[in-house]
Amino acid sequence: MAGRAKKAKIHIRSLEPEDAEGLTLLQAMPGYRHGTLRPPHPTIASVRQFLEKRSQDDLLLGAFLEGRLVGSGGLHRSAGRRRHAANLGIGVADDVRRRGIGDALMIALIEAADKWLDIRRIELTVFHDNVEAIRLYKRHGFEREGLMRAAAFREGDYVDVIMMARLRGL
């Protein structure tokens, strides 16, 4: 196709302790952090420790574009009588949004939950003003379940958080 740039292939794989530096850079981005509860200025040491000490019930994936970590996503399975449920978190680098990275991560996480981990309920929270993320979640079958007023302190203000979930086979 003349005149069209070749679309770079997104590679999804498990995150390893060796990815700590890339994940730290990702988490330090203002837009990425704005959508999370993470404080500013993560350290490579704390991120490496998180990656090394994760539970066997955690699935942590990275999205790589031309070898660079540009997105991360995870499923964190609940215990006991909530073992059928997992909490989902996802984020994409500020400079590569709207390029299919969030969709690629969601597809990989949902496929793992449905076909390999037998997770029937995936739940998440999202800031009420994160319109792009809410659209992404709805595209992948998530529905709004509630609103938590003034649930988080972000950049000097209390903000509302929407609770969403995707149910399979219930």
N, C-alpha and C positions, 0 to 999 in steps of 0.2 A: 504494500500500500504506500504509494508515493506521498510524501508530505506528512505522514503520520509517524509520530515517535513510537518506537517499540515499547510496549508495556512491560515493565520489569516484573519478574516472577517473585511472588511472596513465598518465602520458605517458613514453615511453621515447625518448631521442634521444642522439646522439653528444655527448660532453662536449667543450667548447671552452675555450680559455684564459680566457674571460670567466666561466667557472664556478668559477674557482679559489677564490673566497671561500666559496662554498657547499660545495665539496668539502673545504676546510680545516675548516669547521665540522663536517662529517660525520665526517671522520677523527679529530677531537678528542674525539668522544663516547666515553665509557668502554666501553660495550658493543660498539660498532663496533670500536674499537681492540683490545679483548680477543680478538677473533677473528682478528687479523692480526699480522704481525711489525713493525708500525709502532711507533716510539717515541712517547711523548706529546709534545704541544706542536708540532704541525706549523705551518709558517708559510705565509702566503698566497704569498709569493715562491717558496718551494720547490715548492709545489703548482702554481703557474702555470708554473714552469720545466719541471716534469714534463709538464704538458699541452702545452706548446709544443714540446718536444723529443721527443715520442713517435715511435716508429718507424712507418713506413707499414704495418708488419705488426702493429700494435697496434690493437685495436678497443676503445674505451673508451666505455661507455654510462652514462647517468644516468637514474634513475627520478625523475620529478617528480610531486608531489601538490599540486594547487592552486598551482603555480608554485614550490614549494620542492623543492630537491634532497633526496631522502629515501633514495636508494640509488645504489650504483655497482657496475659490473661490468666486467670486461675479459677479453679474450682476447689473449694474447701469444704469437704464432707463433714456433716454433723455426726454426732456420736449417739449411741444408745437408741432410744425409740425414735430418734429423728435421723437415723442412718440413711433413710431414703432421700434425704434432702442435702443440698449443697449450696453454699453461698458463692456467687460469681462476682469477680471483679475484672475489669478490663480497662486498658488505656492505650492511646496511640500518640506517637510523637507529634509535637506541634506542627512541624513543617511538612508532614506527609498525610495530613487528614484528607478525607474524601478520595482515597485511592484504593479502597477495598480492603484495607488492613483490618479494620474492626470486623467486617463481615467474615474475613478469612479466620480470624481468631474465634468468633462466635460459632462458625460452622464446626471447627475442630473441637471446641469445648463441648458443644451440644452432642456431636457424634460420640465423643468419649463417654459422656454422661449416659446417653441412650443405649449405645451398643456394647459398651465394655464395663461400665461401672454400675449399671442398674440404678442410676439416680433418677427418681421419678419427679422430684420437685427441685427446680433451680430457682433460687431467690436472690434478689439484689436490692440495693438501695441506690438511688440516683438523686442528685440535687435537682430541685424542681425547675431550675433555669437551664439545665443541660439538655436543651432541645434536641441536638443531634444524637446524643446517646439514647434518649427516650425513643426517638424514631428507629434507631438501630435495634433496640430491644423489642419494640413492637413488631418489626419486620421478622424477628426470629421467634415470635409466639409468646412473648412476655405480656402480661396484663397487669394493670395497676390494681393493687390491693389496698392501698391506704396512703395516708399522708401523716408524716411526723412533723409537727410544727416546731420550729426553732430547734431542730435536732442536732445541728452541728455548728461549730464556730469556725467561720472561714473568713480570712482577710479582714478581721475586725467586726464582723457582723454575724448574727445568728441567722441561719438559713433553714428553709424547709427541705425535707427529704421525702421523696416518693418511694414507697415499697412496691416492688413488682415481682412477679413470679411466673414461671412457665411450668405447667403440669403435664406429665405424660402418663397416660393409662390409668388415671384415677377418676 
